[in-house]
Amino acid sequence: MISNQILQNTIDGLKSITRVDFCVTDADGNEVASTENVGNITRAAAEFAASPADSQEIQGCQYFKVFDEQQLEYVLVVQGIGEAVYTIGKMAAFQLQNLLVAYKERFDKDNFIKNLLLDNLLLVDIYSRSKKLHIQTDVSRVVLIIESVNGKDNNVLELTRSYLGGNGKDFATAVDENNVVVVKELVENDTAREIEKAAGALVTYLQKEGIKETRVAYGTVVQEIKEVSRSYKEAKMALDVGKIFFDERNVIAYSELGIGRLIYQLPIPLCKMFIKEIFGGKSPDEFDDETLTTIYKFFENSLNVSETSRQLFIHRNTLVYRLDKLQKSTGLDLRVFEDAITFKIALMVVKYMKYMESMDF
């Protein structure tokens, strides 16, 4: 079913070209859209709809039927009589007929993609419906999820569809209230770098359109249409894990999650037990800002004392003193790889726990 707004825009456009007024009613004669008041046509439209005629002239107007797969969908009323008006009416009815076909096909594809993402289809149904909808089954695809903080989902969805264009290869849909999902077809030479650039370009476009706080996550590339749901699940995880451990980034890939993907799947009681065993009653994020800055910079420079002290603008001995002080309070020497790994994981676990606690409120 075409929205009333689309119908109104269509007949407004037709009027601007033909200088003829139009009215569209449903099969019961109720007005759906009109360029101006063409008179009380409800009864005439209903009687015409019940008649066997496909077109008819009634009281100075031309009436035409618009079908959807042999089912009467609309009655088009064109004001005026004569051969010229009749031709205009036939063309307008043909335009509405094509709109019905296009929107129905779009709806069918959208419904198919939603069920494909949510694993609601049997394998045989995936391939049979793909064939019916003329969707290729053996091309490379990747799923992207768009999350916007301050944009209405319908607006983001329409903007995304506008950005993708009508190439018939990329699909945008919404499977829940929070996110827009894009199933993007890739060309043979597309690399991870190209996918990241495409995701970044989409973020930039949405931000220019007023959707300021936008984040895009994407899964791994799949080669078969039956595997699209896996890429979608990976993208969902990338979106959640990215908000915890990569909150400064607006594009995140599932393949970049690293150890954060493992931590995200740990139960909170196990995380608390780990922190307690390593640090006793103290949390590793309770250190003062100077100590935390030193720790993060030391990790950033791959445990290199000289480079870290240079970037912190402190003497090498000062950095060594801070690391010795941290070792005494925690029992972990960050200059030792195993201790550094333990501390790094602990910081990530604490960040994960705080995020999950914030989600509970």
C-alpha positions in Angstrom: 0.0 0.0 0.0 1.3 3.4 -1.0 1.3 6.1 1.7 -1.3 8.9 1.3 1.6 11.4 1.2 3.2 9.7 -1.7 -0.1 9.6 -3.6 -0.6 13.3 -2.8 2.9 14.2 -4.0 2.3 12.2 -7.2 -0.9 13.8 -8.2 0.4 17.3 -7.3 3.3 16.6 -9.7 0.9 15.4 -12.4 -1.2 18.5 -12.0 1.8 20.8 -12.3 2.5 19.2 -15.6 -1.0 18.7 -17.1 -2.9 21.6 -15.4 -5.6 19.0 -14.7 -7.1 18.2 -11.2 -7.0 14.7 -9.8 -8.6 12.8 -7.0 -7.7 9.4 -5.7 -10.2 7.3 -3.7 -10.1 3.8 -2.2 -12.3 1.0 -3.4 -15.2 2.3 -1.2 -15.1 5.8 -2.7 -13.4 7.4 0.3 -11.0 10.2 -0.7 -7.3 9.4 -0.2 -5.6 12.3 -2.0 -6.8 15.3 -4.1 -5.4 18.3 -5.8 -8.5 20.3 -5.0 -12.2 19.7 -4.2 -13.6 18.0 -7.4 -17.0 17.7 -5.8 -18.9 15.0 -4.0 -17.6 11.9 -5.8 -17.8 9.3 -3.0 -21.0 7.7 -4.2 -20.1 7.9 -7.9 -16.6 6.4 -7.2 -18.1 3.6 -5.1 -20.6 2.8 -7.8 -17.9 2.9 -10.5 -15.7 0.6 -8.3 -18.5 -2.0 -8.2 -19.1 -1.8 -12.0 -17.3 -4.0 -14.5 -15.9 -1.0 -16.4 -12.2 -0.1 -16.2 -12.9 3.5 -17.1 -16.0 5.7 -17.3 -17.2 9.3 -17.8 -19.5 10.5 -15.0 -20.8 14.0 -14.4 -17.9 15.8 -16.1 -15.1 13.7 -14.8 -13.2 10.7 -16.0 -13.0 7.7 -13.7 -10.2 5.0 -13.9 -9.5 1.9 -11.9 -6.0 1.1 -10.5 -5.4 -2.6 -9.7 -2.9 -4.4 -7.5 -2.6 -8.0 -8.9 -6.2 -7.9 -10.2 -7.4 -6.5 -6.9 -9.0 -3.0 -7.1 -6.8 -0.7 -5.0 -7.8 2.8 -6.1 -10.2 4.8 -8.2 -8.6 7.8 -10.0 -10.9 10.7 -10.8 -9.7 13.2 -13.4 -11.7 16.5 -13.7 -12.8 17.2 -17.3 -14.0 15.4 -20.4 -12.7 14.8 -23.9 -10.0 12.8 -25.5 -7.1 14.8 -24.1 -8.3 14.4 -20.5 -8.9 10.7 -21.1 -5.3 10.3 -22.3 -4.0 12.2 -19.3 -6.1 10.0 -17.0 -4.8 6.8 -18.6 -1.2 8.0 -18.1 -1.9 9.0 -14.5 -3.5 5.6 -13.8 -0.5 3.9 -15.4 1.8 5.9 -13.1 -0.1 4.9 -10.0 -0.1 1.3 -11.2 3.7 1.4 -11.5 4.0 3.0 -8.0 2.0 0.1 -6.6 4.3 -2.5 -8.2 7.5 -0.6 -7.1 6.3 -0.2 -3.5 5.1 -3.7 -3.2 8.4 -5.1 -4.5 10.3 -2.8 -2.0 8.1 -4.0 0.8 8.6 -7.7 -0.1 12.4 -7.2 -0.3 12.4 -5.3 3.0 10.4 -8.0 4.7 12.7 -10.7 3.3 15.9 -8.9 4.5 14.4 -8.4 8.0 13.6 -12.1 8.3 17.0 -13.0 6.8 18.8 -10.9 9.4 16.8 -12.4 12.3 17.2 -16.0 11.2 13.5 -16.5 10.6 13.8 -18.3 7.3 14.4 -21.9 6.4 17.4 -22.5 4.1 15.1 -23.6 1.2 13.0 -20.4 1.7 16.1 -18.2 1.6 17.0 -19.4 -1.8 13.5 -19.6 -3.3 12.6 -16.1 -2.1 15.9 -14.7 -3.3 15.3 -16.0 -6.7 11.7 -14.6 -6.8 12.9 -11.2 -5.7 15.9 -11.3 -8.1 18.5 -11.1 -5.3 21.8 -12.7 -6.0 22.8 -15.4 -3.5 26.5 -15.9 -4.1 28.0 -12.4 -3.8 30.1 -10.9 -1.0 28.2 -8.9 1.5 28.7 -7.2 4.8 26.2 -5.9 7.4 26.5 -2.5 8.9 24.4 -1.2 11.9 23.8 2.5 12.3 23.0 3.9 15.7 22.1 7.6 16.2 21.6 9.3 19.5 19.6 12.3 18.4 18.0 11.2 15.2 14.6 9.7 14.6 14.9 6.2 13.3 12.5 6.8 10.4 14.5 9.8 9.4 17.8 7.9 9.6 16.4 5.1 7.6 15.1 7.3 4.8 18.4 9.3 4.7 20.3 6.0 4.5 18.1 4.7 1.7 18.6 8.0 -0.1 22.4 7.8 0.3 22.5 4.2 -1.0 20.3 5.0 -4.0 18.2 2.6 -5.9 20.9 0.3 -7.2 19.0 -2.9 -6.0 22.2 -4.3 -4.5 22.3 -2.6 -1.1 19.4 -2.8 1.3 18.6 -0.6 4.3 16.0 -1.7 6.9 15.1 -1.4 10.6 14.7 -4.6 12.6 14.2 -2.8 15.9 13.4 0.7 17.2 17.0 1.7 17.9 19.1 0.9 14.8 19.2 1.0 11.0 20.7 -2.0 9.3 22.5 -1.9 5.9 23.2 -5.1 4.0 25.9 -3.9 1.6 27.1 -5.8 -1.5 30.8 -5.7 -2.2 32.8 -5.9 -5.3 35.5 -8.4 -5.8 38.5 -6.2 -4.8 36.9 -4.5 -1.8 39.2 -4.8 1.2 38.7 -4.1 4.9 40.0 -0.6 4.3 37.4 0.0 1.6 34.6 -1.1 3.9 35.8 1.2 6.7 36.0 4.1 4.3 32.4 3.3 3.1 31.2 3.2 6.7 33.0 6.5 7.5 31.5 8.2 4.4 28.0 7.1 5.6 28.6 8.6 9.0 29.8 11.9 7.4 26.7 12.0 5.2 24.3 11.5 8.1 26.2 14.1 10.2 25.9 16.6 7.4 22.1 15.9 7.3 21.8 16.8 11.0 22.2 13.3 12.6 25.2 14.4 14.7 25.9 11.6 17.1 26.2 8.6 14.8 28.0 5.4 15.2 28.5 2.6 12.6 29.6 -1.0 13.4 30.0 -3.8 10.9 30.6 -7.5 10.8 32.8 -9.7 8.7 32.4 -10.3 5.0 30.2 -13.3 4.0 30.1 -15.0 0.7 26.6 -16.6 0.8 23.2 -14.9 1.4 22.5 -17.6 4.1 25.4 -16.2 6.2 24.1 -12.6 6.3 22.6 -13.2 9.7 26.0 -14.1 11.1 27.5 -10.8 9.9 24.5 -9.0 11.5 25.1 -10.7 14.8 28.8 -9.7 14.6 27.9 -6.1 13.8 25.5 -6.0 16.8 28.3 -7.2 19.1 30.8 -4.7 17.6 28.3 -1.9 18.3 27.9 -2.9 21.9 31.6 -3.7 22.6 32.7 -0.6 20.7 30.6 1.7 23.0 32.5 0.2 26.0 36.1 -0.1 24.8 36.2 2.2 21.7 33.8 5.0 22.7 36.0 7.6 21.0 35.4 6.0 17.6 32.3 6.3 15.4 33.2 3.4 13.1 34.1 0.0 14.6 34.6 -3.4 13.0 34.0 -6.8 14.6 37.5 -7.9 13.5 39.0 -5.1 15.6 37.3 -5.9 19.0 40.2 -8.1 20.2 40.1 -9.2 23.8 37.1 -6.8 24.4 34.9 -9.4 22.6 35.8 -12.1 25.1 35.4 -9.8 28.1 31.9 -8.7 26.9 30.8 -12.3 27.1 31.9 -12.8 30.7 29.3 -12.9 33.5 29.5 -10.0 36.0 30.1 -12.2 39.1 33.1 -13.8 37.4 34.5 -10.3 36.6 34.1 -9.2 40.2 35.8 -12.4 41.4 38.8 -11.7 39.0 39.2 -8.1 40.2 39.0 -9.2 43.9 41.6 -11.9 43.4 44.1 -9.6 41.6 43.7 -6.4 43.6 42.0 -7.4 46.8 39.4 -4.8 47.7 40.8 -2.1 45.4 39.8 -1.3 41.9 42.5 -0.6 39.3 40.7 2.6 38.1 40.8 4.2 41.6 44.4 5.4 41.2 45.0 9.1 40.9 45.0 10.8 37.4 48.8 11.0 37.2 49.2 7.2 37.8 46.4 6.3 35.4 47.9 8.6 32.7 51.3 7.0 33.2 49.7 3.5 32.9 47.8 4.2 29.7 50.8 6.0 28.1 53.0 3.1 29.0 50.6 0.6 27.4 50.3 2.9 24.4 54.1 2.8 23.8 54.3 -1.0 24.2 56.0 -0.9 27.6 58.8 1.2 26.3 60.2 3.2 29.3 62.3 5.7 27.2 59.5 6.6 24.8 56.9 6.9 27.5 59.0 9.2 29.7 59.7 11.4 26.6 56.0 11.7 25.7 55.1 12.4 29.4 57.9 15.1 29.6 59.4 13.4 32.7 62.8 12.0 33.5 63.2 8.3 32.9 64.0 7.8 36.6 60.7 9.5 37.5 58.8 7.0 35.4 60.7 4.1 36.9 59.8 5.5 40.4 56.1 5.6 39.5 56.2 2.0 38.1 58.0 0.8 41.3 55.3 2.6 43.4 52.6 0.9 41.4 54.2 -2.5 41.9 54.3 -2.1 45.6 50.6 -1.2 45.8 49.4 -3.9 43.4 52.1 -6.6 43.3 52.2 -6.1 39.5 55.3 -4.9 37.6 54.1 -3.3 34.3 57.6 -3.8 32.9 56.9 -7.5 32.9 54.8 -8.6 30.0 52.5 -11.0 32.0 51.9 -8.5 34.7 51.1 -5.8 32.1 48.6 -8.1 30.4 46.9 -8.8 33.7 46.6 -5.1 34.5 45.4 -4.2 31.0 42.7 -6.9 31.2 41.7 -5.7 34.7 41.2 -2.2 33.4 39.0 -3.4 30.6 37.0 -5.7 32.9 36.3 -2.7 35.3 35.2 -0.6 32.3 32.9 -3.4 31.2 31.4 -3.8 34.7 30.7 0.0 35.0 29.1 0.0 31.6 26.8 -2.9 32.5 25.9 -1.3 35.8 25.0 1.9 34.0 22.7 -0.1 31.7 20.8 -1.4 34.6 19.6 2.1 35.6 
